[in-house]
C-alpha cells in the first residue's frame, strides 16, 4: 500500500514538465473530444457522457496520474478540437452534403 501513502500536491503547473510528468492529459483530450462529439450528434446522451467524463477526470487526479491543471487543460484542448472539427464538418455538410444538389437547384429557381 505504499503507492497510496505517497500523494502529490495538486497545484496548477502551467506548461511545466519533465520526463516523469506530463502536461496536458492526453487521456482527457481524447475522452472529452469523443464525448462532446457524441453529445453533438446525439444530445440525449449528454447527461450520461458528461457524468462519465467528470468521473474520469476525478479518477485521473485522485489516482495521482495527473495534476488538476493537466486534466483541466486536456479537457479544454479536447473540447476545442471537437468544436473546430464539428464546425468544419457541419460547414462541409452544408456545402457538399447529400442534399446540397437539391438546395442548389431550389436556390436557382
ABEGO torsion letter per residue (X at the ends): XAAAABBBBBBBBBGBBBAABBOBBAAAAAAAAAAAAAAAABAAAAAAAAAAAAAAAAAAAAAGABBAAAAAAAAAAAAAAAAAAAAAAAAAAAAABAAAAAAAAAAAX
